[in-house]
Amino acid sequence: MIDRPDEPGRPESAPGRAAPRGGVVGMIRKHPTAWLAAALSVGFVLLGSGAVVAGGAVGDAREPVAAAPAPSETVPTAEPEEEAPRTVPSEIAAASRLRTCTVEGYTSAEAIQDLYGSVVNIDTGETLLDREAGSGQPTGSVMKLLMASAVLAQFGPDHTFQTRVVQGATPGAVVLVGGGDPTLSRLPEGQQPYAFRDAPRLSDLAAQVRASVPADQPITELILDATLWDAAGGWNPNWDRTDEAAYGLATRGYATPSTALMVDGGRANPQALVSERTLDPIGQAGEFFQQALAAEGIDVDSVALGSAPEGAAVLAEVSSQSTGILISQLMSPSDNVVSDALARQVAIAQGLDGSWSSLQTAIPDALRAYGIDASTLKVDDGSGLSRQNAVPTSYVTALMAKMVQREQNLGIVYDAMPTAGGNMPSDRFTGEAADARGSVHAKSGWIQPVRALAGHIEAADGSNLAFAFFSVGGDAPSRNTAIDALTAAVYRCGDNLANE
């Protein structure tokens, strides 16, 4: 039998035994001393409770005490129910930092429109800003960062490419064999090309041929071998050829058909940054080598396309600058021709045919050496001229972080990037963005309809940030200014940049 609240101290009754009569009054009369003691005890308890309440009333008002729960009216059971064990977390979650510096006004600027962007703290690995960073987009010349990284992964920084002259299949014939080095120069000793200084020279090849072939053995035929990759695929079908009659890319100096044999990148003026480029780089190379041979007293009667006999004797050979130097030379002028040739060399080294389509396999395969997932990359050339290239900005910032940390020769690429206020074009990072000059090292890129900027920010608070911004669409003349302003705002925020 269970004690009831309204029957305090009631003993369990024996069967057939009646309870004493008289109720409470009778009990008091029968045991007056015991009831007096009980009453005094209750009084002391109530006084003690009052003291506790009074003490709580004078406590710290800033820490309110929760109200006591009302007495339960549930009838207790003889065997209380067993409570389920509480789940205890194995680890306490780390507190997340509240960042308060916003660049929302810059990311939503009308001039930028569709923005794809990523900002990462290189030292902590935290993503500070994400604007559809996982979405692959055309890159413009930012693709050169990936191309250069792939070249270093494939060849290292010391590899060179050779241009040779070999004995032809018939008497009096020699073959000029292109080795995929577009920096081979026609300039005489003492003159330097605009960008690719100390390039190999046609004059050196001609002098070696003269020394290798006895004077009584005439050379009458020059064969031009550009078969390292298919010369017929020189123009990428996805390049923007706005002037179909004259291939606007060539007339404006941006590109020439990508062939394994050419001189001075196909430039009409090798000492000018911007120069019209030839539509026939193989023929141009033959013409200038014929002139170099003539300067050595070798008069060639005919020039034709062909290929070198297998195992033919080498009469002359010159080597390009090393891959590390070529990368450092091409990045600031953003040379498309050399970039595409190097990308093709990566494919050739992997046993592929060097075609444009082979780059989709070759470049991501080489880039996997850096431990970054390259499965989402779409690669259609090495220069970034193609709209079919598609790279997430999150990939660019992951690769950039490794460049800043100088992993696996990537410091070569980092050192080659232009600096705002230095060798970056003078119209970049002006006005409200000028405070970031000297602190932004980045590669720009543009093709219609993309404007891009990616690199490293040494932020005002001392943090190191990798960033990539691709603006797809918008007002072209003002988009570079808007991207510069956004980048400078990130520079000012530093590690306090809020992802909003």
C-alpha positions as a printed Julia matrix, in Angstrom:
500×3 Matrix{Float64}:
   0.0    0.0      0.0
   1.33   3.42    -0.93
   1.37   6.5      1.32
  -1.04   9.13    -0.02
  -0.3   12.86     0.18
  -3.47  13.47     2.12
  -2.67  10.66     4.62
   0.8   11.44     6.01
   2.52   8.71     8.03
  -0.35   6.28     7.64
   0.9    2.74     8.54
  -0.02  -0.23     6.4
  -3.24  -1.76     8.02
  -3.39  -5.39     9.06
  -6.33  -7.37     7.67
  -9.51  -7.05     9.79
  -8.0   -4.35    12.04
  -9.84  -1.0     12.36
  -8.1    2.37    12.47
  -8.28   4.37    15.74
 -11.23   6.73    16.04
 -11.26  10.43    16.77
  -9.36  11.82    13.74
  -6.72  14.5     14.17
  -8.22  16.01    17.32
  -8.26  12.65    18.99
  -4.66  12.02    18.11
  -3.59  15.39    19.57
  -5.44  14.7     22.79
  -3.85  11.27    23.03
  -0.26  12.4     22.27
   0.03  16.16    23.01
   3.83  16.22    23.49
   4.62  14.51    20.18
   2.34  16.83    18.21
   3.88  19.92    19.8
   7.37  18.78    18.76
   6.18  18.14    15.23
   4.6   21.59    14.99
   7.81  23.27    16.14
   9.82  21.35    13.52
   7.52  22.48    10.74
   7.88  26.06    11.93
  11.65  25.93    11.77
  11.5   24.47     8.23
   9.23  27.3      7.09
  11.52  29.91     8.63
  14.49  28.36     6.83
  12.62  28.48     3.54
  11.9   32.14     4.06
  15.61  32.82     4.6
  16.46  31.1      1.33
  13.85  33.12    -0.53
  15.11  36.32     1.05
  18.69  35.47     0.1
  17.63  34.88    -3.52
  15.89  38.25    -3.56
  19.09  40.14    -2.8
  21.28  38.18    -5.28
  22.69  39.39    -8.65
  19.74  40.68   -10.65
  21.64  40.03   -13.96
  21.4   36.29   -13.47
  17.69  35.56   -12.98
  16.8   32.32   -11.31
  14.37  30.13   -13.19
  10.96  29.76   -11.45
  10.51  26.57    -9.47
   8.2   24.06   -11.13
   4.7   23.55    -9.66
   4.25  20.45    -7.48
   3.52  17.41    -9.54
   0.06  15.93    -9.23
   1.18  12.66   -10.76
   0.77   9.72    -8.44
   4.18   8.14    -7.9
   4.6    4.48    -8.75
   6.22   1.82    -6.64
   8.95   1.26    -9.28
  10.1    4.53   -10.95
  10.59   4.37   -14.72
  14.2    4.07   -15.87
  15.37   7.18   -17.78
  17.01   6.72   -21.19
  20.75   7.51   -21.16
  21.6   10.99   -22.39
  23.66  11.32   -25.57
  27.01  12.93   -24.85
  28.8   14.5    -27.86
  32.22  12.98   -28.5
  33.64  16.37   -29.46
  32.57  19.88   -28.68
  32.14  21.89   -31.88
  34.66  24.66   -32.3
  33.31  28.16   -32.16
  32.92  29.7    -35.62
  34.27  33.17   -36.16
  31.82  35.92   -37.01
  33.33  37.94   -39.87
  31.9   41.39   -40.38
  33.59  43.01   -43.41
  31.3   42.78   -46.42
  32.04  43.36   -50.1
  28.46  42.73   -51.19
  28.23  46.19   -52.73
  31.13  45.31   -55.01
  30.11  41.77   -55.93
  26.69  43.02   -56.99
  27.99  46.0    -58.96
  26.08  46.53   -62.19
  29.26  46.46   -64.27
  30.15  42.97   -63.06
  26.75  41.27   -63.45
  27.3   37.49   -63.39
  30.17  36.94   -60.96
  31.89  33.65   -60.24
  34.38  34.05   -57.44
  36.44  32.45   -54.72
  38.59  33.87   -51.93
  40.57  31.56   -49.65
  42.81  32.25   -46.67
  45.99  30.49   -47.75
  47.34  30.07   -44.22
  44.19  28.51   -42.72
  42.56  26.99   -45.8
  39.25  28.68   -44.98
  36.97  29.77   -47.8
  36.09  33.39   -47.09
  34.02  34.13   -50.19
  32.15  31.78   -52.52
  30.16  32.99   -55.5
  29.3   29.82   -57.45
  32.97  28.92   -57.07
  32.41  25.35   -58.21
  30.92  26.32   -61.56
  33.3   25.97   -64.52
  33.55  29.11   -66.67
  35.68  30.39   -69.56
  38.91  31.84   -68.24
  40.58  34.08   -70.77
  44.31  34.25   -70.11
  43.91  32.98   -66.54
  44.18  29.61   -68.34
  47.9   30.34   -68.67
  48.29  29.72   -64.93
  47.01  26.18   -65.42
  49.05  25.65   -68.6
  52.28  26.79   -66.94
  51.62  24.6    -63.91
  51.0   21.61   -66.17
  54.26  22.26   -68.05
  56.23  22.31   -64.8
  54.53  19.14   -63.6
  55.29  17.38   -66.88
  58.83  18.62   -67.6
  60.18  20.41   -64.55
  61.83  23.84   -64.91
  64.96  22.83   -66.87
  63.6   21.12   -69.98
  64.37  22.55   -73.43
  62.97  22.0    -76.93
  65.19  21.49   -79.96
  65.02  22.72   -83.54
  67.22  20.7    -85.89
  68.49  20.57   -89.42
  69.01  17.04   -90.73
  70.23  15.46   -93.94
  67.49  15.06   -96.54
  66.55  11.89   -98.37
  68.07  13.12  -101.63
  71.48  14.64  -102.38
  71.57  18.37  -101.82
  68.5   18.39   -99.58
  68.37  19.47   -95.94
  65.36  19.4    -93.63
  64.5   22.08   -91.07
  62.67  20.12   -88.34
  60.41  22.13   -86.06
  60.57  21.04   -82.44
  57.58  23.03   -81.27
  59.59  26.09   -80.17
  57.86  29.25   -81.41
  60.56  31.49   -79.91
  63.14  30.51   -82.56
  64.24  33.91   -83.85
  65.35  35.39   -87.15
  67.04  38.35   -85.46
  70.81  38.59   -85.93
  73.3   38.38   -83.09
  73.16  41.53   -80.97
  69.4   42.1    -81.35
  66.79  40.78   -78.92
  63.13  39.89   -79.41
  60.63  41.89   -77.36
  59.76  39.23   -74.8
  61.76  36.06   -75.38
  65.3   37.24   -74.81
  68.23  34.98   -75.65
  66.05  32.84   -77.88
  67.73  30.38   -80.26
  68.56  31.85   -83.66
  68.21  30.78   -87.26
  71.63  32.3    -87.9
  73.22  29.78   -85.51
  71.53  26.91   -87.34
  72.75  28.19   -90.7
  76.32  28.56   -89.41
  76.28  24.98   -88.1
  74.99  23.69   -91.44
  77.8   25.5    -93.22
  80.31  23.89   -90.87
  78.75  20.42   -91.25
  78.47  20.25   -95.04
  81.61  20.43   -97.18
  81.69  23.42   -99.48
  81.92  21.17  -102.52
  78.57  19.57  -101.68
  75.89  22.05  -102.75
  72.64  22.42  -100.84
  69.88  23.11  -103.27
  66.67  22.06  -101.53
  65.17  23.03   -98.17
  62.42  20.82   -96.72
  60.22  22.2    -93.92
  59.09  19.58   -91.38
  56.29  20.7    -89.03
  54.89  17.22   -88.36
  55.44  17.1    -84.58
  51.7   17.73   -84.48
  49.15  18.16   -87.26
  49.81  21.49   -88.93
  46.37  21.42   -90.52
  44.86  21.93   -87.07
  46.71  25.16   -86.4
  43.58  27.26   -85.89
  41.47  26.2    -82.93
  37.87  26.01   -84.21
  36.62  27.6    -80.98
  38.69  30.76   -81.22
  36.81  33.97   -81.93
  37.66  34.88   -85.52
  35.72  38.11   -85.79
  37.24  38.94   -89.18
  36.92  35.74   -91.17
  38.7   37.17   -94.22
  41.9   38.04   -92.39
  41.49  36.09   -89.13
  41.22  39.04   -86.79
  43.31  37.29   -84.13
  46.35  37.38   -86.42
  45.88  40.89   -87.77
  45.46  42.21   -84.22
  48.51  40.28   -83.03
  46.81  37.86   -80.64
  47.51  34.59   -82.4
  48.77  32.73   -85.44
  48.11  29.15   -86.55
  49.74  26.97   -83.9
  52.39  24.93   -85.74
  55.5   23.05   -84.64
  57.73  25.17   -86.89
  57.68  28.96   -86.75
  59.94  31.91   -85.95
  59.35  34.77   -83.53
  55.85  33.51   -82.77
  54.81  34.49   -86.29
  55.29  38.21   -85.58
  55.89  40.63   -88.41
  58.0   42.68   -85.98
  59.68  40.48   -83.35
  60.8   43.51   -81.34
  57.26  44.84   -80.8
  54.85  43.76   -78.07
  51.87  44.09   -80.4
  52.58  43.06   -83.95
  50.54  41.61   -86.76
  51.16  37.88   -87.07
  51.47  35.76   -90.16
  48.79  33.4    -91.41
  51.52  31.03   -92.71
  54.07  30.51   -89.92
  55.69  27.48   -91.59
  56.24  29.33   -94.86
  57.56  32.35   -92.97
  60.09  30.15   -91.13
  61.28  28.69   -94.43
  61.69  32.11   -95.98
  63.81  33.44   -93.12
  65.94  30.28   -92.88
  66.6   30.47   -96.6
  67.9   34.01   -96.01
  70.07  32.82   -93.11
  71.59  30.1    -95.3
  72.27  32.65   -98.03
  74.2   34.74   -95.51
  76.47  31.68   -95.07
  76.95  31.35   -98.81
  74.37  28.59   -99.27
  71.92  29.34  -102.05
  68.84  27.13  -101.9
  66.88  26.76  -105.12
  63.6   25.39  -103.73
  61.63  25.25  -100.49
  58.91  22.67   -99.87
  56.91  21.01   -97.09
  57.85  17.47   -96.12
  59.27  15.34   -93.34
  62.7   14.2    -92.25
  63.88  10.68   -93.04
  63.94   8.42   -89.99
  67.39   8.32   -88.42
  68.72  11.14   -90.59
  72.07  12.66   -89.66
  71.82  15.85   -87.62
  73.63  18.77   -89.24
  72.63  21.51   -86.79
  70.68  21.96   -83.57
  69.63  24.81   -81.29
  67.71  24.67   -78.01
  65.02  26.85   -76.55
  65.3   28.53   -73.22
  64.34  26.26   -70.32
  60.69  25.72   -69.48
  61.11  27.76   -66.31
  62.45  30.75   -68.24
  59.84  30.44   -70.99
  57.09  30.56   -68.36
  58.62  33.62   -66.71
  58.89  35.33   -70.1
  55.41  34.6    -71.45
  53.29  35.55   -68.43
  53.61  39.33   -68.4
  53.02  39.87   -72.15
  50.48  37.01   -71.97
  51.78  35.42   -75.16
  49.1   33.16   -76.6
  51.27  31.49   -79.25
  53.95  30.25   -76.85
  51.28  29.17   -74.36
  49.51  27.0    -76.92
  52.79  25.47   -78.11
  53.75  24.53   -74.54
  50.34  22.98   -73.92
  50.77  20.83   -77.04
  54.23  19.78   -75.81
  52.64  18.41   -72.63
  50.36  16.24   -74.76
  53.24  15.05   -76.99
  55.26  14.09   -73.9
  52.36  11.93   -72.72
  52.32  10.02   -76.0
  49.3   11.88   -77.39
  49.12  13.54   -80.8
  49.31  17.15   -79.65
  45.96  18.07   -81.18
  43.61  20.52   -79.51
  41.39  17.66   -78.39
  44.35  15.89   -76.76
  44.73  18.77   -74.3
  41.55  17.71   -72.48
  43.42  14.6    -71.37
  46.96  15.95   -71.13
  46.58  19.13   -69.07
  44.34  17.73   -66.29
  46.52  14.61   -66.1
  49.63  16.74   -65.57
  47.87  18.98   -63.05
  46.91  16.01   -60.86
  50.51  16.03   -59.63
  49.5   18.9    -57.33
  46.89  16.86   -55.47
  43.88  18.93   -56.55
  40.85  17.3    -58.14
  41.07  18.19   -61.84
  38.12  16.08   -62.99
  35.85  19.08   -63.65
  38.32  20.99   -65.85
  37.51  21.49   -69.51
  40.63  22.35   -71.51
  40.46  23.35   -75.17
  43.75  25.27   -75.51
  46.67  26.55   -73.45
  46.21  30.26   -74.05
  42.63  30.77   -72.87
  41.38  32.11   -76.2
  38.77  29.37   -76.5
  35.33  29.84   -74.97
  35.17  26.07   -74.5
  37.64  26.19   -71.63
  35.78  25.86   -68.33
  37.49  26.12   -64.94
  35.9   26.65   -61.49
  37.28  29.6    -59.56
  37.64  27.26   -56.57
  40.19  25.26   -58.58
  42.14  28.4    -59.44
  42.38  29.48   -55.78
  43.43  25.99   -54.69
  46.22  26.02   -57.28
  47.13  29.62   -56.42
  47.58  28.68   -52.76
  50.21  26.15   -53.82
  51.91  28.76   -56.0
  52.17  31.18   -53.08
  53.56  28.38   -50.91
  56.02  27.58   -53.73
  55.18  23.9    -53.89
  56.75  21.72   -56.61
  58.34  24.55   -58.65
  55.08  26.54   -58.69
  56.94  29.51   -57.28
  58.15  30.03   -60.87
  54.58  30.7    -61.98
  53.91  32.92   -58.99
  57.02  35.03   -59.61
  55.99  35.5    -63.26
  52.6   37.01   -62.41
  52.24  40.78   -62.86
  51.95  43.04   -59.81
  49.41  45.85   -59.5
  51.26  49.13   -59.71
  54.29  47.36   -61.18
  54.31  45.43   -64.45
  50.52  45.21   -64.6
  49.0   47.61   -67.17
  48.99  51.17   -65.83
  45.21  51.52   -66.09
  44.65  48.76   -63.53
  44.1   49.45   -59.81
  43.6   53.18   -60.0
  41.13  55.44   -58.15
  39.52  53.74   -55.15
  41.48  50.56   -55.89
  44.87  52.27   -55.75
  45.49  51.35   -52.1
  45.96  47.71   -53.17
  48.83  48.54   -55.52
  51.93  46.55   -54.66
  49.83  44.03   -52.72
  48.01  42.25   -55.55
  49.9   39.75   -57.73
  47.57  38.47   -60.41
  46.96  37.27   -63.95
  44.21  38.98   -65.87
  42.24  37.52   -68.72
  39.59  38.52   -71.21
  37.73  37.1    -74.13
  34.17  37.94   -75.03
  32.14  37.79   -72.82
  34.57  37.19   -69.92
  36.72  39.44   -67.77
  38.85  37.61   -65.23
  41.45  38.27   -62.56
  43.12  35.67   -60.34
  46.06  35.73   -57.99
  47.32  36.54   -54.5
  46.46  39.4    -52.15
  48.77  40.42   -49.33
  45.9   41.89   -47.33
  46.01  44.99   -45.16
  45.75  42.87   -42.0
  48.71  40.71   -43.05
  46.7   37.69   -44.17
  47.49  35.88   -47.42
  44.48  35.44   -49.68
  44.14  33.51   -52.93
  41.38  34.87   -55.15
  39.77  34.36   -58.54
  37.01  36.48   -60.05
  35.35  35.71   -63.39
  32.76  38.2    -64.65
  30.65  36.73   -67.42
  28.67  39.47   -69.14
  28.27  43.1    -68.23
  29.6   46.41   -69.46
  33.0   45.55   -70.94
  34.73  48.96   -70.67
  34.03  49.29   -66.94
  34.27  45.66   -65.85
  38.02  45.74   -65.25
  37.54  48.78   -63.01
  34.76  47.03   -61.09
  36.86  43.87   -60.64
  39.8   45.96   -59.42
  37.53  47.73   -56.92
  36.23  44.37   -55.65
  39.76  43.02   -55.29
  40.86  46.13   -53.4
  37.86  45.79   -51.08
  38.94  42.22   -50.32
  42.44  43.57   -49.65
  41.01  45.95   -47.05
  38.84  43.28   -45.4
  41.55  40.65   -45.17
  40.68  37.69   -42.98
  37.59  39.53   -41.69
  35.91  39.1    -45.09
  32.3   37.98   -44.68
  30.79  35.5    -47.12
  27.69  37.52   -47.91
